[in-house]
Amino acid sequence: MRNILIIGAGRSASSLIQYLLNKSNEQNLHLTIGDLSLELAQRKTNNHPNATAIQLDIHNEEQRNAEIQKADIVISMLPAFMHIEVAKDCIKFKKHMVTASYVSDEMQALDADAKANNLVFMNEIGLDPGIDHMSAMKILDEIREKGGKMLLFESFCGGLVAPESDNNLWNYKFTWAPRNVVLAGQGGAAKFIQEGKYKYIPYNKLFRRTEFLVVEGYGKFEGYANRDSLKYRSVYGLDDVLTLYRGTIRRVGFSKAWNMFVQLGMTDDNYPMENSETMSFREFTNSFLPYHPTDSVEIKMRLALNIEQDDIMWDKLLELDLFNPNKIVGLKNASPAQILERILNDAWTLQPHDKDMIVMYHKFGYTLNGKEQQIDSKMVCIGDDQTYTAMAKTVGLPVAMATLQILNGNIKTPGVQLPIRKEVYEPILKELEEFGVVFKETIMPYIGYNPDKLVATN
């Protein structure tokens, strides 16, 4: 049998493993699922005869080498910074490799070796990055093949809670790593280009500069800018495009509320707070407010944020139990961001019956035969339950599909790469439709950022 080594059995691996196990008899596959937690790996095998769960410590070089040597292809679902040692072993033992993570400089440095050994090192083949690349390149290639010239490309993606499970004032629950949500937007100004002008948004302003998006059947959303929208300009062949903007989707009102934490300093991850282990939620909140001999923490908070007690923003804060004197943080030497994550986990964790939702929205503005046109491409995917989430489906399934395409010789181009070529995106996008990942495209006159154009077309 052909052996696939899957390293990491976390949340995003559930749909990936299920897909490959369902194909295992037909495709002659055996899965070795390795994780630091043997129990977690065993749960993900579902007692399937074509799967073996092992306890795998990625830092144990001898064990790691032995397992990679036995594999025909390796899938790494580890945190991004841990891929590189696996990748070097894959070069050494001449094994193909697939990850859902962004290509790091260290990974890119292996490109020549991968090509020399005729190995496919497929990266960024999850959701975002992944499905966003494939669905965007499909339409960009179609426009160019017709002779069109690109004017605008905007791309938004967000992991949200499905409407039937949306039961808090923030219209949000964690569907992915909570830490990434808390730290979103940090590390430098967001940069993008609009109508030929470079634009920058510093972190302290990021959540007050949003775009509105409407998805039929699901209502109104907002998008805030990703840190570097220009990263894929050359990759997508958009060096001359006038507008290039990538953003994150939330329900309307989330960003304004999140900005309260940013302005208070609660999202800072750069220093530990004293006595964090014994600190109450109320004491944590009070830490960011000025001293006053008589005003309560609640009054000081409202004054600091300039919100009234009948403001929905106030209700959102109350809902998180931020002023509870009896709930204890229980984390040693924790940063404000770590403590905020701990507090939010109490309120925003998906419950067993909850379903999540992925929303992706692309806008393409272009000229074709002297006419300015626009294509809006939208995708909504709803999860099945807490295990087989929309996030696990949209991250894991493209990884699994790419793995099988490489194993079967359909994806042949060697090297460290992204899924931006037809041989990759065409079969995977087509198969994803069978799993409910369907893009709906609408063609309309190009509006850009000129509202008068909209009036002229009506």
URFEN-V154976 format. One record per residue. RES is the residue in one small letter. NEAR is the number of other ideal C-beta (glycine too) atoms within 8 Angstrom. Layout:
RES_NEAR ; RES_NEAR
This chain:
m_6 ; r_10 ; n_11 ; i_16 ; l_13 ; i_15 ; i_13 ; g_10 ; a_15 ; g_8 ; r_8 ; s_13 ; a_15 ; s_13 ; s_14 ; l_17 ; i_17 ; q_10 ; y_12 ; l_15 ; l_13 ; n_6 ; k_10 ; s_14 ; n_6 ; e_5 ; q_10 ; n_7 ; l_12 ; h_11 ; l_16 ; t_14 ; i_15 ; g_14 ; d_15 ; l_6 ; s_8 ; l_9 ; e_6 ; l_10 ; a_16 ; q_8 ; r_8 ; k_13 ; t_14 ; n_8 ; n_3 ; h_9 ; p_3 ; n_10 ; a_14 ; t_8 ; a_12 ; i_10 ; q_9 ; l_13 ; d_8 ; i_11 ; h_5 ; n_8 ; e_7 ; e_6 ; q_9 ; r_15 ; n_11 ; a_8 ; e_13 ; i_14 ; q_7 ; k_8 ; a_12 ; d_8 ; i_14 ; v_14 ; i_15 ; s_14 ; m_14 ; l_10 ; p_5 ; a_9 ; f_6 ; m_10 ; h_13 ; i_10 ; e_10 ; v_16 ; a_13 ; k_9 ; d_12 ; c_15 ; i_12 ; k_7 ; f_9 ; k_7 ; k_12 ; h_13 ; m_15 ; v_14 ; t_14 ; a_15 ; s_12 ; y_7 ; v_9 ; s_11 ; d_5 ; e_7 ; m_13 ; q_9 ; a_6 ; l_13 ; d_10 ; a_6 ; d_8 ; a_14 ; k_10 ; a_6 ; n_9 ; n_5 ; l_14 ; v_13 ; f_15 ; m_14 ; n_14 ; e_13 ; i_15 ; g_15 ; l_15 ; d_8 ; p_11 ; g_16 ; i_15 ; d_13 ; h_14 ; m_15 ; s_15 ; a_12 ; m_13 ; k_11 ; i_13 ; l_14 ; d_9 ; e_8 ; i_13 ; r_10 ; e_6 ; k_7 ; g_6 ; g_10 ; k_6 ; m_14 ; l_12 ; l_15 ; f_16 ; e_13 ; s_13 ; f_16 ; c_13 ; g_11 ; g_11 ; l_14 ; v_13 ; a_13 ; p_6 ; e_5 ; s_13 ; d_9 ; n_3 ; n_10 ; l_7 ; w_11 ; n_11 ; y_10 ; k_11 ; f_10 ; t_12 ; w_9 ; a_5 ; p_11 ; r_9 ; n_8 ; v_11 ; v_12 ; l_10 ; a_7 ; g_9 ; q_8 ; g_3 ; g_6 ; a_8 ; a_13 ; k_11 ; f_12 ; i_13 ; q_10 ; e_7 ; g_6 ; k_6 ; y_6 ; k_8 ; y_7 ; i_10 ; p_7 ; y_9 ; n_6 ; k_8 ; l_13 ; f_12 ; r_8 ; r_8 ; t_9 ; e_9 ; f_9 ; l_11 ; v_7 ; v_11 ; e_5 ; g_5 ; y_9 ; g_6 ; k_8 ; f_17 ; e_15 ; g_15 ; y_13 ; a_13 ; n_8 ; r_9 ; d_8 ; s_13 ; l_9 ; k_6 ; y_9 ; r_10 ; s_7 ; v_8 ; y_11 ; g_7 ; l_12 ; d_6 ; d_4 ; v_12 ; l_8 ; t_15 ; l_13 ; y_13 ; r_11 ; g_13 ; t_10 ; i_14 ; r_14 ; r_12 ; v_8 ; g_9 ; f_12 ; s_12 ; k_9 ; a_10 ; w_9 ; n_10 ; m_11 ; f_9 ; v_13 ; q_8 ; l_10 ; g_8 ; m_11 ; t_12 ; d_9 ; d_10 ; n_4 ; y_6 ; p_7 ; m_13 ; e_4 ; n_6 ; s_14 ; e_9 ; t_6 ; m_12 ; s_11 ; f_14 ; r_11 ; e_9 ; f_15 ; t_12 ; n_9 ; s_8 ; f_9 ; l_10 ; p_5 ; y_3 ; h_6 ; p_4 ; t_3 ; d_7 ; s_5 ; v_10 ; e_7 ; i_8 ; k_13 ; m_13 ; r_12 ; l_8 ; a_10 ; l_10 ; n_5 ; i_8 ; e_6 ; q_5 ; d_4 ; d_8 ; i_7 ; m_11 ; w_12 ; d_9 ; k_11 ; l_11 ; l_9 ; e_10 ; l_10 ; d_11 ; l_12 ; f_12 ; n_9 ; p_8 ; n_5 ; k_8 ; i_8 ; v_14 ; g_5 ; l_10 ; k_5 ; n_6 ; a_13 ; s_11 ; p_15 ; a_13 ; q_11 ; i_16 ; l_12 ; e_12 ; r_12 ; i_14 ; l_13 ; n_10 ; d_10 ; a_11 ; w_11 ; t_8 ; l_11 ; q_7 ; p_5 ; h_6 ; d_12 ; k_13 ; d_17 ; m_15 ; i_15 ; v_15 ; m_16 ; y_17 ; h_16 ; k_12 ; f_14 ; g_14 ; y_15 ; t_10 ; l_11 ; n_4 ; g_4 ; k_6 ; e_10 ; q_13 ; q_14 ; i_14 ; d_11 ; s_14 ; k_13 ; m_14 ; v_10 ; c_11 ; i_9 ; g_15 ; d_7 ; d_10 ; q_8 ; t_7 ; y_10 ; t_16 ; a_15 ; m_15 ; a_16 ; k_16 ; t_15 ; v_15 ; g_17 ; l_14 ; p_18 ; v_17 ; a_14 ; m_13 ; a_15 ; t_13 ; l_11 ; q_12 ; i_14 ; l_12 ; n_7 ; g_6 ; n_8 ; i_11 ; k_7 ; t_8 ; p_9 ; g_10 ; v_10 ; q_11 ; l_10 ; p_16 ; i_11 ; r_9 ; k_6 ; e_9 ; v_15 ; y_14 ; e_9 ; p_11 ; i_14 ; l_13 ; k_7 ; e_9 ; l_13 ; e_9 ; e_5 ; f_8 ; g_8 ; v_12 ; v_7 ; f_10 ; k_7 ; e_8 ; t_8 ; i_6 ; m_9 ; p_8 ; y_13 ; i_12 ; g_11 ; y_6 ; n_7 ; p_6 ; d_6 ; k_11 ; l_9 ; v_7 ; a_6 ; t_7 ; n_4
